[in-house]
């Protein structure tokens, strides 16, 4: 799971507690939880080239072996660990089995 964000974006900052909770829940699974801050100078050009076809920060996507799986997490959905787990569930063979 990848969070593409900007540290200057309030919406991105609002997701920090839940995204950290997701990372904790998935710590003992093969699913990695990562983030990419597009505001950092070293990341700006990469983010500009990639663009993620996004309309603002944050963007949440699921990747497997370097390839994006399906669509991005819907912008209007509630941004909670439970919703992100539901989002990932159909993208992982056998689903995501964790207790919240």
C-alpha positions in Angstrom: 0.0 0.0 0.0 1.5 3.4 -1.0 0.4 6.8 0.3 1.5 9.6 -2.1 1.3 12.8 -0.2 2.7 16.2 0.7 3.7 17.1 4.2 2.2 20.6 3.6 -1.2 19.2 2.8 -3.6 19.2 5.7 -5.6 16.3 4.2 -2.4 14.3 4.1 -1.5 15.2 7.7 -5.0 14.2 8.8 -4.4 10.6 7.6 -1.2 10.1 9.6 -2.8 8.4 12.7 -4.9 5.9 10.7 -2.1 5.2 8.2 0.3 4.4 11.1 -2.4 2.2 12.6 -2.7 0.4 9.2 1.1 -0.1 9.2 1.0 -1.5 12.7 -1.8 -3.9 11.8 0.0 -5.2 8.7 3.5 -5.4 10.3 3.5 -9.2 10.6 2.1 -9.7 7.1 3.8 -9.8 3.7 2.0 -6.5 2.9 4.2 -3.4 3.0 2.9 0.0 3.9 4.9 2.8 2.4 4.6 6.5 1.8 6.1 9.0 -0.7 6.3 12.6 0.2 6.2 14.6 -3.0 7.1 17.8 -1.2 10.7 16.6 -0.5 13.1 18.0 -3.0 14.5 14.5 -3.8 11.0 13.2 -4.7 9.5 16.2 -6.6 10.8 15.4 -10.1 9.8 11.8 -9.7 6.3 12.8 -8.5 6.0 15.3 -11.3 6.8 12.7 -14.0 4.6 10.0 -12.5 1.7 12.3 -11.5 -0.3 9.3 -10.5 -3.2 10.8 -12.5 -4.3 12.4 -9.2 -6.3 15.5 -8.4 -4.7 16.3 -5.1 -3.1 14.8 -2.1 -3.1 12.3 -0.6 -3.4 9.4 -3.0 -3.5 5.7 -1.9 -2.6 2.9 -4.2 -1.9 -0.8 -4.0 1.1 -2.3 -5.7 2.4 -5.9 -6.2 5.8 -6.6 -7.6 6.1 -3.0 -8.7 2.8 -2.9 -10.6 -0.2 -0.9 -9.6 -3.2 -3.2 -8.9 -6.6 -1.8 -9.8 -7.7 1.8 -9.3 -6.6 4.2 -6.6 -8.4 4.3 -3.3 -11.6 6.3 -4.0 -11.2 10.0 -3.1 -14.6 10.3 -1.3 -14.2 7.2 0.9 -13.5 7.5 4.6 -9.8 7.2 5.2 -9.5 4.6 8.0 -7.5 1.5 8.5 -10.7 -0.5 8.1 -11.5 1.1 4.7 -8.0 0.6 3.4 -8.1 -3.1 4.4 -11.4 -3.5 2.5 -9.8 -1.7 -0.5 -6.8 -4.1 -0.4 -8.8 -7.3 0.3 -9.9 -8.0 -3.2 -6.4 -7.2 -4.5 -4.6 -9.9 -2.5 -4.9 -13.6 -3.2 -6.9 -15.0 -0.3 -7.8 -11.6 1.0 -6.2 -9.7 3.9 -6.6 -11.6 7.2 -5.9 -9.3 10.2 -7.6 -8.3 13.4 -8.1 -4.6 14.1 
